[in-house]
Amino acid sequence: MLGAYLLTGIKRFQLFYRLVFFFPYILASIVNALIWKYLFHPIHGLGAWMNERGIDFLSTSPFTTKGTSLYAVAFVDSWHFWGFLVVIYITGMYQVDNSLYEAADIEGATKWQKFRFITLPMIRPVFIFSLMIIIIWSIPTFDYVYILTQGGPAYSSEVIANHLYSKAFDRFQVGYASAIGVMMFIYVFFVVAAFGLLRKIGWEI
């Protein structure tokens, strides 16, 4: 949302910046994952560059450390998904009536006040929609975890979709894996039903 708001205020090269934000989303998952895996590499990536300058920050890859592996994978996945959300929010912000901002300027409102009292309320349906798709799409997340860590080390980055895959194709516990799949479906169903209920009672989604 912040990225979209900043982009709407740029007058020159706006299309270029939009493409920069959206570019990671159109790249294949394997390409995105390998880029960050190389950047975080302690010998060939940023770690080597930092060590040469006496900065002990990436002495080990965050993908191979138990306490940081899940956060590192989440960062890469979020970076890939960022551009899609930016485009959604930009579309919503351009639908806000410009006369509201003009009236706010006359009243002497600051940029933060205009964002808080005009932009946020007007794009609430877009915000709720983005929240819904983030929750739903987070359930079957598989590719980035599998490519970067395969659920390790010591299952520290394993998510439910990878657990399903492991049960079905590594241990051949197909019944157990099917039960996990059914529970994933039920979870998504209840999320969609909850948003549908909000829409029914008057929320704009």
BELKAVEN-V309390 format. One record per residue. RES is the residue in three letters. PSI is psi in degrees with one decimal (999 if undefined). Layout:
res={RES,RES}
psi={PSI,PSI}
This chain:
res={MET,LEU,GLY,ALA,TYR,LEU,LEU,THR,GLY,ILE,LYS,ARG,PHE,GLN,LEU,PHE,TYR,ARG,LEU,VAL,PHE,PHE,PHE,PRO,TYR,ILE,LEU,ALA,SER,ILE,VAL,ASN,ALA,LEU,ILE,TRP,LYS,TYR,LEU,PHE,HIS,PRO,ILE,HIS,GLY,LEU,GLY,ALA,TRP,MET,ASN,GLU,ARG,GLY,ILE,ASP,PHE,LEU,SER,THR,SER,PRO,PHE,THR,THR,LYS,GLY,THR,SER,LEU,TYR,ALA,VAL,ALA,PHE,VAL,ASP,SER,TRP,HIS,PHE,TRP,GLY,PHE,LEU,VAL,VAL,ILE,TYR,ILE,THR,GLY,MET,TYR,GLN,VAL,ASP,ASN,SER,LEU,TYR,GLU,ALA,ALA,ASP,ILE,GLU,GLY,ALA,THR,LYS,TRP,GLN,LYS,PHE,ARG,PHE,ILE,THR,LEU,PRO,MET,ILE,ARG,PRO,VAL,PHE,ILE,PHE,SER,LEU,MET,ILE,ILE,ILE,ILE,TRP,SER,ILE,PRO,THR,PHE,ASP,TYR,VAL,TYR,ILE,LEU,THR,GLN,GLY,GLY,PRO,ALA,TYR,SER,SER,GLU,VAL,ILE,ALA,ASN,HIS,LEU,TYR,SER,LYS,ALA,PHE,ASP,ARG,PHE,GLN,VAL,GLY,TYR,ALA,SER,ALA,ILE,GLY,VAL,MET,MET,PHE,ILE,TYR,VAL,PHE,PHE,VAL,VAL,ALA,ALA,PHE,GLY,LEU,LEU,ARG,LYS,ILE,GLY,TRP,GLU,ILE}
psi={-43.4,-43.1,-41.8,-40.7,-40.8,-36.5,-35.0,-20.0,-5.8,130.3,-34.6,141.7,31.4,-39.8,-38.5,-45.9,-35.5,-42.7,-38.0,-42.8,-38.5,-18.6,-44.1,-28.2,-30.6,-9.0,149.6,149.5,-39.5,-35.5,-49.1,-45.9,-43.4,-33.5,-50.1,-30.8,-37.3,-42.0,-39.1,1.7,130.3,-15.9,-43.1,-11.0,-142.7,-27.4,-43.5,-41.5,-40.5,-38.8,-34.7,-25.0,13.4,20.4,109.6,71.1,-40.8,47.4,-25.6,150.2,134.1,-17.6,-17.5,8.2,130.3,-39.2,-14.8,-7.9,-46.3,-40.2,-35.8,-43.0,-41.6,-37.2,-46.7,-43.2,-40.8,-39.3,-38.3,-36.1,-13.6,-48.5,-37.0,-44.0,-36.7,-44.3,-41.1,-46.3,-36.1,-43.4,-43.5,-38.3,-32.7,-13.8,-5.6,133.6,122.3,-23.1,-26.0,-40.9,-36.8,-41.7,-37.9,-36.8,-39.4,-36.7,-5.3,27.0,144.8,171.7,-40.8,-40.9,-39.5,-38.5,-41.7,-42.3,-10.1,-57.6,-51.4,-50.5,-34.3,-26.0,18.3,-41.7,-37.6,-40.7,-45.1,-40.3,-44.4,-37.6,-40.6,-46.6,-30.5,-44.7,-44.9,-46.4,-15.3,-22.0,-51.2,16.4,123.4,-47.3,-47.1,-37.8,-43.8,-41.3,-42.3,-41.3,-17.2,31.8,-9.3,-174.9,143.7,42.5,17.8,-22.5,12.4,132.4,176.2,-36.6,-38.1,-34.2,-40.8,-46.7,-43.3,-43.3,-38.7,-42.2,-17.3,-42.0,-4.6,33.0,74.2,-39.2,-44.2,-43.2,-38.1,-38.2,-39.0,-42.6,-40.4,-41.9,-36.1,-42.3,-43.6,-40.4,-48.5,-38.4,-44.1,-34.7,-48.4,-39.7,-38.5,-43.6,-34.9,-37.2,-41.5,-39.5,-36.9,-32.4,4.4,-3.6,142.3,108.8,999}
